[in-house]
Amino acid sequence: MLYRARQAIGYARLNRACRPILDTAPIRPADGPTVLSMVSGRDFLLYLVAAKSFHAQIGTGRFYVIDDGTLSDGQRAALASHLGATICPIADIPMGPTPRGGTWERLLRIADLVRESYVVQLDSDTLTVGPLDEVRAAIADDASFTLVTHPGITYGSIAEACAVARADPATDIHTVAEQVLDVAADPTTGRYVHGCSGFAGFPRGCFGRDDVYRFSAAIESVLGRRWWEWGSEQITSNFIVSNAPRVAAIPYPKYRNYEGEPLAGDTAFIHFLGTYRFRRGYYAARVRATLAALRTGN
């Protein structure tokens, strides 16, 4: 009960900080990457700040929103007017033989869209606060990227990823899935990175639904219904990004998750994880500064 009350207060304060985004100028869709996000009614204002702050640094592209089923008519209308967004109900996305929920719908729709466009997956609880030179270069080079979670994490072989995971006694879905990656790909030629699918780039034509189906089926053949737990989509996204023809590394901590600690001055992109979004009012403060910059064009 206390947790829910604190969460409600946190969201109220954060949404109050985000509300001036509704007074900023609309974005006109343009040729460039497709920026895809799954958006809930609860995170609607957060998402508008995430989308507009990202676009302010990238300067081009089109927005594609998956409505998780909770957006109101007014929120959908605002997404269309502010972003020119294409809005797709989550129920309209065919799943095939994969888990449902846990953002799997998002990954499968990316598989559809990469046939025609570079796709950037952008979570609603992200904020762009500085130049994204590495991301702009990755898009221009048609190279994949993903957010990494800690310093020193690099793209390596499947064999290396399995070895690291097998030495870890944790039993969360990320660890147990990474322990058996070698059932889904050649351990020496396949590649993997322990990343975060909250922010990732997928080059045109780099994968399709059949690639997702094969990878998912292989891991599920070992883990069974555990593969349906929240987090399995992220393992799949990490694998797909790692095995694109060209891969770009976006540096930590310039691009990072926020977990309550002070951030370096050169941080450009922040993903606010879970309850950390309410820690010390930092997210709301960065939103206010970002909105001030958007209003002045800086």
N, C-alpha and C positions, 0 to 999 in steps of 0.2 A: 504493500500500500504506500509506504514512504517513498519507494523507488518511483512508482508511477506518479506520485505528486511532484517529486523533484523533476521528473522528465517533462511533465506538463508545464511546469514553471519555466524550465529551460527552453522548451519550444516556444512558449509565449514571448520570452525575451528575444530569442533569435529571430522569430518572425517579425517582431517589431523593428529590429535592426534592418531586416531585409525589405520591409514594405516599400521604402522609397524606390526600389527597382522598378516599380510600376510607373514611376514618373520619368523614367529614362526613355530615350528615343528608340523606336523599333529598329530591328535589324532587317536588312533586305537580303534574302537568299541570293547566293552567287555561286558560280562554278567553283569547285574545290572539294574538300573532303565532306563526307556525310558525318555529322556529329550525332551519335545515337545515345539515348539515355532512356532508362526505365524510370518513370516518374510517378510518385504517389501524391494524393491530395495533401497529405501532411507535409511533404517536402516541396510543394509547388513553388513557394517563394525562394527557398534555398536553391532550387534548380534554376530559376530565372537568373539569380546572381551568378551561379556557376557557369551558365551558358553565355551570358553577356560578358563576364570577365574573361572567359576563354576566347571568345570571338574578338574582343578588343586587342588581343595579342596576335591572333592568327589572321584576322582580317578578311576571311573568306569562308565559303562553305555553306552547307544547308543543314538544318536541324531535323532530326527524326525522333519522335517521342513515342515510346511504348507506354500507353496508359495501363497501369497495373489493375485498373478496375475501380479506383477510388477517386479519380479526377471528376470534379463537377463540370457542368456545362459551362459555367463562367470561367473556370480555370482552363478548359480546352480552348475557349474563345480567346482568352488572353495569350495563350501559347501561340495561337495562329497569328494574332495581331502583333505581338512583340517579336516573334522569331520567324514568322512565316513557316512554322513547323508543320511537317506531315505528322499526323497523329494516328497511331495504330492501336486498336484495342488488343490487349494481351490474348484474348480468346480467339483472335483471328490468326494467330501464329500456329501453323501445324508443327507438331512436336516430333513425330516419328518415334523410334525406339530409344528415347533418352528419358532421364528423369524429368519430372515437371516441377515448376517452381524453382526457388533458389537461383533465379536469374538465368536458367537454361533457355527460356524463351528469348531472352536478349541475345545470347550467343548464336542461336539458330537464325534469328533475323539478321544478325551481322553476316552470317554465312550466305544469306540471300542477297544482301546489299553489296557485298564485295565483288559480285560479278560485274558491277558497273562503276564502282567508286571506291576510293580509299575510305575507310571507316575509322573514326575515332570513337571509342567508348568512353563516355564521360559520366561519372557518378554525380548525383545531385548534391552530395555533401563535399564538393570540392570547390576550391577557390584559386583563381589565377591572380597572382600578386606581383608578377614581374615578367620580363621577356622570356618567351619560350623558344629560344633559338634552336635548340636540339630537336624539338618537336617539329618546328617548321622545316628543318633540314630533312628529318625522317620522312615527312609527307612528300617533300619535293623529290627525294630519292626513292620513293615507293618502298621504304623499309619499315619493318614492324618495330614496335617498342612496347614496353610496359613499365609500370611503376614497380620499383623494388622496395623491399621493406626495411632493409638495414644496410649499413655500409659493408662493402666487400662482397656482396652478392653479385655473381656474374653468370653469364650463359655458359653452360658446360654440357657434358655428355649425359645421356640417360644413366649410364653406369655410375657416374659420379653423383648424380642426384639420388639414386637408389642407395648408394653407400652412406651418404650423409643421413638420409632418412632412417636407414636401418640401425644407425648408431644412436638414434634418438628414442628414448623410452616413451615419448608422448603417444597417446592413442586417438588424437583428434583426426578428423577425416583427411586433412591436408597431409599429415605425416604418414598415415597408413596407406594412402593412395600413392604418395611419392615412393614408398617402399617397394611398390610393385609396378612401377612405370615400365619396366623391361618386358612386361607381357604385352605392351601395346606398341612398342617400337624397338628397333635395333639398339641395343645398349651402347654401341660404339659410334654409330653414325647419327642416331637420333639425339636431339638436344632438348634442354629444359632449363628454365630459370624459376626460382622461387620468388614469384612476383605477386602483384595485386591487380586484379582485373578491374578495379575501380577507375583506372585510367590506362588505356591501351590503344595501340594503333595497328590496323590490319590493312596491308596493301591490297590493291585490286587483284582479284583472282588468286589470293594466297591460300585459300582453302574453300571447301564446300561442305554441304550437309553430310555427304558420305564420309568425309574425314572425321567429322564429329561423331557420327554413328559408330564408325569402326573403333575409335579410341574409347568411347563410352562403353561399348559392348565388351571390349577386352578387359577393362578395369572392373566392370560389373561382374564378369565371369569369375573373378577372384574374390571381390569384396561383397558380392550379393547386394542386399538392400542397404547396406551401409553407404553404397555409392549414391543413394538418393538423399543423403544428408546435405544440409546447407554447406556449401564450400566446394562441392565437387565440380561445379561449373568453373570455378577459378583455376583448378588444376588443369582442366581442359584448355582454358584460355591461355594459360602459361605455356602449355605444350604447343599450341598452334602458333603463338607469337614466336617461340623459339625456333620453329622449323620453317619459317618463311624464307624465301630465297635470299632476302637481305634483312639484316637485323641491326637496329640502332640501339645503343645504350643511352638512356637518359640518366644523368648523374644524380646520385644521392649525396648530399641532402638538398640539392637545389629542387628536386622533385621528391616529395616525401609524404608519409602519413604523419598526422599529428597525434601524439600519445601523451600530451600533457607537459612536455619539456619545452624550454625556450628554443626558438628557432633562429637559425643563422640569418644574417642580414641579406644574404644573396639568395634566400629561398624564393622560388618563383611560382611554385605550384604546391598546394596543400590539400591533402585528403583527410578530412576530419572523421576519425573512426568512432563509431558507437557513442558511448557516453562521454568520450573526450570532447565531443563537439560542445559540451556545456562547461568544460573545465575552465575556471577562472575568468569566464566571459571572453576568452581569447578569440573564439570564432566570431562572435558578434562585433568585437572591436575591429577585427580585420575586415569584416563585411562593411562596416561604416567607412573605413578608410578607402576600401575599394570603390564603394559607391561615390564617394567624393571625387575620386580620380576619374570615374566614368563620366560624371557630370561635367568635369572640366576638360575632358578629352585627353587626360594624361595617363 
